[in-house]
Amino acid sequence: MRKPRMPVPASVRRVPREHPVVDRERPVRRRAGRRPRPPAILVEQVAKTYEIGPISVRALRGVSLQIDRGDFVAIMGSSGSGKSTLMNILGCLDVPSAGRYEIDGIDVRDLDEDDLSDLRNGKIGFVFQSYNLVARTTALANVELPLAYAGVDRAARRSRAVQALTSVGMAERLHHQPSELSGGQQQRVAVARALVTNPTMILADEPTGNLDSRSTEDVLRIFARLNSEGRTIVLITHEPDVAEQARRVITLADGRIVEDRGLAGVHEHPPPLGERPVSPHLLRRVAR
């Protein structure tokens, strides 16, 4: 089912990036003698069909993938490819019509709505293209919201919200409303809101779609830092230059995975220098 894309302001311009923001040479720390933990995400032959009157729309057609803990994965695809449907399933916002999905070894087919809600709140932080901030409400209050819904007391949620906003460079904007913030600043508030519950996984749906080059760089660097701290990052995007900042790129078309390309997985050594993608911008500079 196609999801309408948010309009991008005409003023947004992207500058090609010379180097990936993620540290692909970061080693994975493992404790000797410990039993391997299940992957962060395990999807096996997942299908999703929407019934629209007499018409059946097959959004996903037997998708299988595994995402390990601490990985940084970009999922690409054109409009209608199924990437947003997959994102909703990974985020436990929707359930597959067929197939199996496990998050941290928990089979979501066995969970009722309350359990799914608890799983989302405890393990997943969401970031969206349109920020989804509450208007006429301060950045601090926006970030406090997930904790308020979870029943955390006022003093504790205020402290954790301040800490989350400080971690994304928004300590000087705690009491600003969304209308008083730039697009990049609003997205950083949205990232802080995703972080405030201390999730193990961040699911980001087109998080840079409305941002200019500088704001895109800021947000991607935050994701890279969160990944370096051990969080699993899954980023939906249609922008190749953004996808190239991940460790692994999965491409969808017509509800199927058509490419699964590892730039440098968390269990791999970094690729030789000659195999790394080189941006056209850098090639033009070298040619001068």
C-alpha positions as CSV (number, residue, x, y, z in Angstrom):
1,M,0.0,0.0,0.0
2,R,1.6,3.2,-1.1
3,K,2.4,5.8,1.5
4,P,2.3,9.5,0.4
5,R,5.7,11.1,0.7
6,M,6.0,14.3,2.6
7,P,6.9,17.3,0.4
8,V,10.5,18.5,0.6
9,P,11.1,22.3,0.7
10,A,12.6,23.7,-2.4
11,S,15.4,25.3,-0.3
12,V,16.7,21.9,0.7
13,R,19.9,21.1,-1.1
14,R,22.3,18.1,-0.5
15,V,26.1,18.2,-0.7
16,P,27.7,14.8,-1.5
17,R,29.4,13.3,1.6
18,E,33.1,12.4,1.4
19,H,33.3,9.9,4.2
20,P,30.7,7.7,6.0
21,V,29.7,8.9,9.4
22,V,29.5,5.4,10.9
23,D,32.7,3.9,12.1
24,R,32.8,0.7,10.1
25,E,36.1,-0.4,11.8
26,R,34.5,-0.5,15.3
27,P,35.2,-4.0,16.8
28,V,32.4,-6.0,18.4
29,R,33.0,-6.7,22.0
30,R,32.0,-10.2,23.1
31,R,32.4,-11.9,26.5
32,A,34.0,-15.3,26.4
33,G,31.9,-18.2,27.5
34,R,28.5,-16.5,27.1
35,R,25.8,-18.2,25.1
36,P,25.1,-16.2,21.8
37,R,22.0,-14.0,22.2
38,P,19.3,-14.1,19.5
39,P,19.4,-11.5,16.8
40,A,17.7,-8.2,17.3
41,I,15.4,-8.9,14.3
42,L,14.5,-12.2,12.7
43,V,12.0,-12.2,9.8
44,E,11.1,-15.4,8.0
45,Q,8.9,-15.5,4.9
46,V,6.8,-12.5,6.0
47,A,4.0,-11.5,3.7
48,K,1.5,-8.7,4.1
49,T,-1.7,-8.4,2.1
50,Y,-4.2,-5.5,2.4
51,E,-7.8,-6.0,1.4
52,I,-9.3,-2.9,-0.2
53,G,-12.8,-3.8,-1.1
54,P,-12.6,-6.5,-3.8
55,I,-8.9,-5.8,-4.4
56,S,-6.0,-7.5,-2.6
57,V,-2.8,-5.5,-2.5
58,R,0.3,-7.6,-1.7
59,A,2.7,-5.2,0.0
60,L,5.2,-7.8,1.1
61,R,5.9,-11.2,-0.6
62,G,7.9,-13.6,1.5
63,V,10.6,-11.3,3.0
64,S,13.3,-13.0,5.1
65,L,16.1,-11.2,6.8
66,Q,18.2,-11.2,10.0
67,I,19.6,-8.1,11.7
68,D,22.1,-8.7,14.4
69,R,22.4,-6.7,17.6
70,G,24.4,-3.5,17.1
71,D,24.1,-3.4,13.4
72,F,23.3,-0.3,11.4
73,V,21.0,-1.2,8.4
74,A,19.5,1.0,5.8
75,I,16.4,-0.3,3.9
76,M,15.9,1.3,0.5
77,G,13.2,1.2,-2.1
78,S,11.0,3.3,-4.3
79,S,7.4,4.4,-3.4
80,G,5.3,1.2,-3.2
81,S,8.2,-1.1,-2.7
82,G,7.0,-2.3,0.7
83,K,9.6,-0.6,2.8
84,S,7.2,1.3,5.0
85,T,5.0,-1.8,5.5
86,L,8.1,-3.7,6.5
87,M,9.0,-0.8,8.9
88,N,5.6,-1.0,10.5
89,I,5.9,-4.7,11.0
90,L,9.4,-4.4,12.5
91,G,8.1,-1.7,14.8
92,C,5.2,-4.0,16.0
93,L,2.8,-1.3,14.6
94,D,1.3,-3.9,12.2
95,V,1.3,-7.7,12.0
96,P,2.2,-9.9,9.0
97,S,-0.5,-11.8,7.1
98,A,1.9,-14.8,7.0
99,G,5.4,-15.7,8.2
100,R,7.3,-15.2,11.4
101,Y,8.8,-12.2,13.1
102,E,11.0,-12.3,16.2
103,I,12.4,-9.3,18.1
104,D,15.1,-10.2,20.6
105,G,14.0,-13.8,20.4
106,I,10.3,-13.0,21.1
107,D,7.8,-14.2,18.6
108,V,5.3,-11.4,18.1
109,R,2.7,-13.8,16.9
110,D,2.2,-14.9,20.5
111,L,1.6,-11.4,21.8
112,D,-1.7,-9.6,22.4
113,E,-2.1,-5.8,21.9
114,D,-1.0,-5.0,25.5
115,D,2.1,-7.1,25.2
116,L,2.9,-5.6,21.8
117,S,2.6,-2.1,23.3
118,D,4.9,-3.0,26.2
119,L,7.4,-4.5,23.7
120,R,7.4,-1.3,21.6
121,N,7.8,0.9,24.6
122,G,10.5,-1.1,26.1
123,K,12.7,-2.0,23.2
124,I,12.0,0.4,20.2
125,G,12.5,4.1,19.7
126,F,10.8,5.6,16.6
127,V,11.9,8.6,14.5
128,F,9.7,9.8,11.6
129,Q,10.2,12.1,8.6
130,S,7.6,14.7,9.8
131,Y,9.0,14.8,13.4
132,N,5.5,14.2,14.9
133,L,6.1,16.7,17.7
134,V,3.1,18.2,19.6
135,A,2.6,21.8,18.6
136,R,2.6,24.6,21.2
137,T,4.4,22.2,23.6
138,T,8.1,22.7,24.6
139,A,10.9,20.4,23.4
140,L,11.2,19.2,27.0
141,A,7.5,18.3,27.3
142,N,7.6,16.5,24.0
143,V,10.5,14.3,25.1
144,E,8.8,13.6,28.4
145,L,5.6,12.2,26.8
146,P,6.7,8.6,26.4
147,L,7.7,8.5,30.1
148,A,4.4,10.2,31.1
149,Y,2.5,7.4,29.3
150,A,4.6,4.8,31.0
151,G,3.7,6.3,34.4
152,V,7.2,7.6,35.3
153,D,7.0,10.2,38.1
154,R,7.4,13.9,37.1
155,A,10.9,14.5,38.6
156,A,12.3,11.3,37.0
157,R,10.9,12.0,33.6
158,R,12.1,15.6,33.7
159,S,15.6,14.5,34.5
160,R,15.7,11.9,31.8
161,A,14.2,14.2,29.2
162,V,16.9,16.8,29.9
163,Q,19.6,14.2,29.6
164,A,18.2,12.9,26.3
165,L,18.0,16.5,24.8
166,T,21.5,17.3,26.0
167,S,22.8,14.1,24.3
168,V,21.6,15.4,20.9
169,G,22.8,18.9,21.4
170,M,19.5,20.6,22.4
171,A,20.3,21.6,25.9
172,E,19.9,25.3,25.0
173,R,16.4,24.7,23.4
174,L,14.6,22.9,26.2
175,H,11.8,25.4,26.5
176,H,11.4,26.2,22.7
177,Q,8.2,25.0,20.9
178,P,8.5,23.3,17.5
179,S,7.5,26.4,15.6
180,E,10.6,28.1,17.2
181,L,13.0,25.4,16.0
182,S,14.5,24.6,12.6
183,G,13.8,21.3,10.8
184,G,17.1,19.9,12.0
185,Q,16.4,20.9,15.6
186,Q,13.0,19.4,15.5
187,Q,14.4,16.2,14.3
188,R,16.9,16.1,17.1
189,V,14.1,16.6,19.6
190,A,12.3,13.7,17.9
191,V,15.5,11.6,18.3
192,A,15.7,12.6,22.0
193,R,12.1,11.5,22.4
194,A,13.0,8.1,20.9
195,L,16.0,7.8,23.2
196,V,14.3,8.8,26.5
197,T,13.0,5.3,27.2
198,N,16.5,3.8,26.6
199,P,15.5,1.4,23.8
200,T,17.9,-1.1,22.3
201,M,16.7,-0.4,18.8
202,I,16.0,2.8,16.8
203,L,13.6,2.6,13.8
204,A,13.9,5.7,11.7
205,D,11.4,6.2,8.8
206,E,12.9,8.7,6.2
207,P,14.4,10.8,9.1
208,T,16.4,13.1,6.8
209,G,13.7,13.5,4.1
210,N,12.9,17.1,5.1
211,L,16.4,18.2,6.0
212,D,19.2,20.1,4.3
213,S,22.8,18.8,4.0
214,R,24.0,20.2,7.3
215,S,21.0,19.0,9.3
216,T,21.2,15.6,7.6
217,E,24.8,15.3,8.6
218,D,24.0,16.2,12.2
219,V,21.2,13.6,12.5
220,L,23.3,10.9,10.8
221,R,26.2,11.6,13.2
222,I,23.8,11.1,16.1
223,F,22.7,7.8,14.7
224,A,26.3,6.8,14.2
225,R,27.1,7.6,17.8
226,L,24.0,5.7,19.1
227,N,25.2,2.7,17.0
228,S,28.7,3.0,18.4
229,E,27.1,2.7,21.9
230,G,25.6,-0.6,20.9
231,R,22.1,0.3,19.8
232,T,20.7,-1.4,16.7
233,I,19.7,1.2,14.0
234,V,17.3,0.4,11.2
235,L,16.8,3.4,8.8
236,I,14.3,3.6,6.0
237,T,15.3,5.9,3.2
238,H,15.0,6.5,-0.6
239,E,18.3,8.5,-0.6
240,P,21.4,6.5,-1.7
241,D,23.8,8.9,-0.1
242,V,22.1,8.5,3.3
243,A,21.9,4.7,2.9
244,E,25.6,4.6,2.2
245,Q,26.3,5.7,5.8
246,A,25.0,2.4,7.2
247,R,26.9,-0.9,7.5
248,R,24.5,-2.8,5.4
249,V,21.9,-1.8,2.7
250,I,18.8,-3.8,1.9
251,T,16.8,-2.9,-1.2
252,L,13.2,-3.8,-1.7
253,A,11.2,-3.8,-4.9
254,D,7.6,-5.1,-5.4
255,G,7.5,-6.4,-1.8
256,R,10.6,-8.5,-2.1
257,I,14.3,-8.1,-1.2
258,V,16.2,-7.7,-4.4
259,E,19.6,-6.8,-2.9
260,D,21.3,-7.2,0.5
261,R,24.6,-5.5,0.4
262,G,27.0,-5.5,3.3
263,L,29.3,-2.4,3.4
264,A,30.8,-3.7,6.6
265,G,28.8,-5.9,9.0
266,V,29.3,-6.0,12.7
267,H,30.8,-9.5,12.4
268,E,33.1,-8.6,9.5
269,H,36.4,-6.8,8.9
270,P,36.1,-3.5,7.0
271,P,36.4,-3.9,3.3
272,P,39.7,-3.2,1.6
273,L,40.2,0.5,0.7
274,G,39.7,-0.1,-3.0
275,E,36.3,-1.6,-2.4
276,R,34.8,1.3,-0.5
277,P,32.4,3.6,-2.3
278,V,34.0,6.8,-3.4
279,S,31.7,9.8,-3.8
280,P,31.7,11.7,-7.1
281,H,32.5,14.9,-5.1
282,L,35.7,13.4,-3.9
283,L,36.7,12.2,-7.3
284,R,36.2,15.7,-8.8
285,R,38.4,17.1,-6.1
286,V,41.2,14.6,-6.7
287,A,41.0,15.3,-10.5
288,R,41.7,19.0,-10.1
